[in-house]
């Protein structure tokens, strides 16, 4: 169970956390935390809904197989298209954020003004190459890097907490248009709780033990909530919502501001390394999934030509996005919420309704039809928020 809880928490915590202060700064501390709690509630409920679907369908099936059984070929097409869109959007966001941090590092460490587009290409070629090496290499690297990232997060939070200003925390909403601020924040916060892809694997791992799995999902999803709240405390509470809002989504500006507050050189380096690892671990996990999905979709051969073809399909679309939207880290993370809503809210609701009509036997998450309706309504709100921002 401990390992499973770590998988759930580790799947959620990553580069999305870096975007949270940038996305919520205009709301003020208390509204930002309330939004986190509400989105956590949606994510926890939908994870239990997906658990219900997995247990009733049969332990051992993956998401694609379950969708096919309950919603047929059309459901599988929608699920596959949503999954592909989500991974492409996340990859583009991480390329944008990673390259901006690379530009910052070149300037601070070597006093070199690195061109942003060159940084995007370098980041893609160097780290993107890991995807083609296969799951064994990425798994080993990710475990080490993620463990180090969590240690650094604890260190950074502990050392920055004494610097938190009550006046900064008490600052109310600072934006002229609160509607725009809420609409911009909701999709980014929702994307930060996307751990649902691992549920089918955990059902197999714990042999369909409903009681244990329920605890795993609730505890595992609460850990990211706690981490995110502390992260907002030490960012909005030190730099201040007004200043962060003025960064206009710039991740390097946020990291530089935190480093200035740290005062101690080695803490400053810890902040920088934490940001790097948060991006890299997320990037490796997402691009490996995308690479494998593309390889399966195109039925590419496992030779040099096949791997090059798969790599190009995997990285060229998000690379182009990162090249032409250089400040799009927060914006593209927000777009990722649209396919994520389809995958973890709309499709699970449709599958649960199909199963419940057929039988009342087996594990069922509490709330009945009312909870399903509320989840569906909130999913529609998240998509509407992203469409509002895009338009």
TARABEL-V760660 format. One record per residue. N is the residue number from 0. RES is the residue in one letter. PSI is psi as a letter, one per 40 degrees, with the letter a starting at -180 (NA if undefined). OMEGA is omega in degrees with one decimal (NA if undefined). Layout:
# TARABEL-V760660
n = [N	N]
res = [RES	RES]
psi = [PSI	PSI]
omega = [OMEGA	OMEGA]
This chain:
# TARABEL-V760660
n = [0	1	2	3	4	5	6	7	8	9	10	11	12	13	14	15	16	17	18	19	20	21	22	23	24	25	26	27	28	29	30	31	32	33	34	35	36	37	38	39	40	41	42	43	44	45	46	47	48	49	50	51	52	53	54	55	56	57	58	59	60	61	62	63	64	65	66	67	68	69	70	71	72	73	74	75	76	77	78	79	80	81	82	83	84	85	86	87	88	89	90	91	92	93	94	95	96	97	98	99	100	101	102	103	104	105	106	107	108	109	110	111	112	113	114	115	116	117	118	119	120	121	122	123	124	125	126	127	128	129	130	131	132	133	134	135	136	137	138	139	140	141	142	143	144	145	146	147	148	149	150	151	152	153	154	155	156	157	158	159	160	161	162	163	164	165	166	167	168	169	170	171	172	173	174	175	176	177	178	179	180	181	182	183	184	185	186	187	188	189	190	191	192	193	194	195	196	197	198	199	200	201	202	203	204	205	206	207	208	209	210	211	212	213	214	215	216	217	218	219	220	221	222	223	224	225	226	227	228	229	230	231	232	233	234	235	236	237	238	239	240	241	242	243	244	245	246	247	248	249	250	251	252	253	254	255	256	257	258	259	260	261	262	263	264	265	266	267	268	269	270	271	272	273	274	275	276	277	278	279	280	281	282	283	284	285	286	287	288	289	290	291	292	293	294	295	296	297	298	299	300	301	302	303	304	305	306	307	308	309	310	311	312	313	314	315	316	317	318	319	320	321	322	323	324	325	326	327	328	329	330	331	332	333	334	335	336	337	338	339	340	341	342	343	344	345	346	347	348	349	350	351	352	353	354	355	356	357	358	359	360	361	362	363	364	365	366	367	368	369	370	371	372	373	374	375	376	377	378	379	380	381	382	383	384	385	386	387	388	389	390]
res = [X	X	X	X	X	X	X	X	X	X	X	X	X	X	X	X	X	X	X	X	X	X	X	X	X	X	X	X	X	X	X	X	X	X	X	X	X	X	X	X	X	X	X	X	X	X	X	X	X	X	X	X	X	X	X	X	X	X	X	X	X	X	X	X	X	X	X	X	X	X	X	X	X	X	X	X	X	X	X	X	X	X	X	X	X	X	X	X	X	X	X	X	X	X	X	X	X	X	X	X	X	X	X	X	X	X	X	X	X	X	X	X	X	X	X	X	X	X	X	X	X	X	X	X	X	X	X	X	X	X	X	X	X	X	X	X	X	X	X	X	X	X	X	X	X	X	X	X	X	X	X	X	X	X	X	X	X	X	X	X	X	X	X	X	X	X	X	X	X	X	X	X	X	X	X	X	X	X	X	X	X	X	X	X	X	X	X	X	X	X	X	X	X	X	X	X	X	X	X	X	X	X	X	X	X	X	X	X	X	X	X	X	X	X	X	X	X	X	X	X	X	X	X	X	X	X	X	X	X	X	X	X	X	X	X	X	X	X	X	X	X	X	X	X	X	X	X	X	X	X	X	X	X	X	X	X	X	X	X	X	X	X	X	X	X	X	X	X	X	X	X	X	X	X	X	X	X	X	X	X	X	X	X	X	X	X	X	X	X	X	X	X	X	X	X	X	X	X	X	X	X	X	X	X	X	X	X	X	X	X	X	X	X	X	X	X	X	X	X	X	X	X	X	X	X	X	X	X	X	X	X	X	X	X	X	X	X	X	X	X	X	X	X	X	X	X	X	X	X	X	X	X	X	X	X	X	X	X	X	X	X	X	X	X	X	X	X	X	X	X	X	X	X	X	X	X	X	X	X	X	X	X	X	X	X	X	X	X	X	X	X]
psi = [d	d	d	d	d	d	d	d	d	d	d	d	h	a	d	d	d	d	e	d	d	d	d	e	d	e	d	i	d	d	d	d	d	d	d	d	d	d	d	d	d	d	d	d	d	d	d	d	d	d	d	d	d	d	d	d	d	h	h	d	i	i	d	d	d	d	d	d	d	d	e	a	d	d	d	d	d	d	d	d	d	d	d	d	d	d	d	d	d	d	d	d	d	d	d	d	d	d	d	d	d	d	d	d	d	d	d	d	d	e	f	h	g	h	h	d	d	d	d	d	d	d	d	d	d	d	d	d	d	d	d	e	e	i	d	d	d	d	d	d	d	d	d	d	d	d	d	d	d	d	d	d	d	d	d	d	d	d	d	d	d	e	e	h	h	d	d	d	d	e	h	a	h	e	i	d	h	d	d	d	d	d	d	d	d	d	d	d	d	d	d	e	f	g	e	e	e	e	d	d	d	d	d	d	d	e	f	f	g	d	d	d	d	d	d	d	d	d	d	d	d	d	d	d	d	d	d	d	d	d	d	d	d	e	c	d	e	c	d	h	d	d	d	d	d	e	e	f	e	h	d	d	d	d	d	d	d	d	d	d	d	d	d	h	d	d	d	d	d	d	d	d	d	d	d	d	d	d	d	d	d	d	d	d	d	d	d	d	d	d	d	d	d	d	d	d	d	e	f	i	i	f	a	d	d	d	d	d	d	d	d	d	d	d	d	d	d	d	d	d	d	d	d	e	g	d	f	e	d	d	d	d	d	d	d	e	d	d	d	d	d	d	d	e	c	d	d	d	d	d	d	d	d	d	d	d	d	d	i	e	i	i	h	h	i	i	d	a	d	d	d	d	d	d	d	d	d	d	d	d	d	d	d	d	d	d	d	d	d	d	NA]
omega = [179.0	178.2	-179.9	176.4	179.2	179.2	180.0	-179.2	-178.3	178.0	-178.7	-174.1	179.9	-174.5	179.0	179.5	-179.9	-176.9	-174.5	178.6	-179.4	-176.5	-172.7	-174.5	-176.2	-178.2	-169.7	-172.4	-174.4	176.9	179.8	179.2	177.1	177.5	176.9	-177.4	179.6	-179.8	174.4	179.2	177.4	-177.0	179.1	-179.8	-178.0	176.0	176.8	176.0	177.2	174.7	177.3	-178.8	-179.7	-177.1	-178.8	-179.0	-179.0	-179.7	177.4	-179.8	173.9	-175.0	-178.1	-179.8	179.8	179.2	178.7	-179.7	-172.2	-174.7	175.9	-175.9	-180.0	177.3	178.4	179.2	178.7	179.7	-179.5	179.7	178.6	179.9	-179.8	179.6	179.5	-177.3	176.8	-178.8	-180.0	178.8	178.6	179.5	-177.9	174.9	-180.0	179.9	-179.5	-179.3	178.7	175.6	177.7	176.4	178.8	-179.7	179.4	-178.4	-174.7	-175.3	-173.8	-177.4	179.2	177.9	-177.6	177.7	-175.0	-178.9	175.6	178.6	178.0	-178.6	179.0	-179.9	-179.4	-176.7	-175.8	-176.3	178.5	179.0	179.9	-178.0	-178.7	-179.5	177.8	-171.3	-176.3	-179.7	-178.3	-179.7	-179.7	-179.2	-176.5	-179.9	-179.0	-175.9	-179.0	178.5	178.2	-179.9	-179.9	176.9	-179.8	178.1	179.1	-179.5	-177.9	-179.3	-178.3	-177.3	-179.9	-178.8	178.1	-179.3	-177.5	-179.7	178.4	179.9	176.4	-179.8	-176.8	-179.1	-179.7	-179.6	-173.4	-175.1	176.0	-180.0	179.9	178.3	179.6	-178.6	178.3	-179.0	179.9	-174.9	-172.6	-178.1	-178.5	178.5	179.5	179.9	-177.6	179.6	-177.3	179.8	-167.4	-176.6	-176.3	-171.7	-179.2	178.3	-179.3	176.9	176.8	-175.1	-179.2	173.8	174.6	178.6	-172.1	-178.2	179.7	-178.1	178.5	178.1	-179.7	-176.4	-179.0	178.8	-178.1	178.7	179.5	178.6	175.1	178.3	179.3	179.1	-178.1	179.1	177.8	179.1	177.1	178.4	-175.0	175.1	178.3	-177.6	178.3	-180.0	-179.7	-178.3	-178.8	-178.8	-178.6	177.6	178.7	178.4	178.0	174.5	-178.3	178.9	177.6	179.4	178.5	-178.9	179.1	180.0	177.9	179.6	178.5	-179.4	-174.1	179.2	-176.5	-173.9	-174.7	174.1	176.7	177.9	177.2	178.7	179.8	-178.5	177.1	179.3	179.0	-176.4	178.0	178.8	-175.2	-178.9	177.7	-178.8	-178.8	-179.1	-177.7	-177.2	174.9	178.1	-179.8	179.6	-179.8	180.0	178.5	179.4	179.1	-177.8	-178.1	-177.8	-178.4	178.3	-178.5	174.4	-175.3	-178.9	180.0	179.7	177.9	178.5	179.7	-179.3	-179.2	178.9	-179.0	-168.1	-176.8	179.6	178.5	177.5	178.9	177.8	-179.2	-179.6	-173.3	172.1	-171.8	-179.9	-171.6	-176.3	-178.9	-176.9	-177.8	173.6	177.1	178.2	-179.7	-179.9	-176.3	176.6	179.0	176.2	179.6	-175.4	-170.9	174.9	-172.9	-179.4	176.5	177.3	179.5	-179.2	179.0	178.4	178.9	-179.3	-176.8	175.7	-177.4	-177.2	176.5	-178.1	174.6	-177.4	175.7	179.6	-177.5	174.0	177.7	-176.6	-180.0	179.9	177.2	-179.8	178.9	178.9	178.7	178.7	179.6	175.2	178.2	178.0	-179.7	178.9	178.3	178.6	-179.8	177.9	177.2	179.9	-176.9	-176.7	NA]
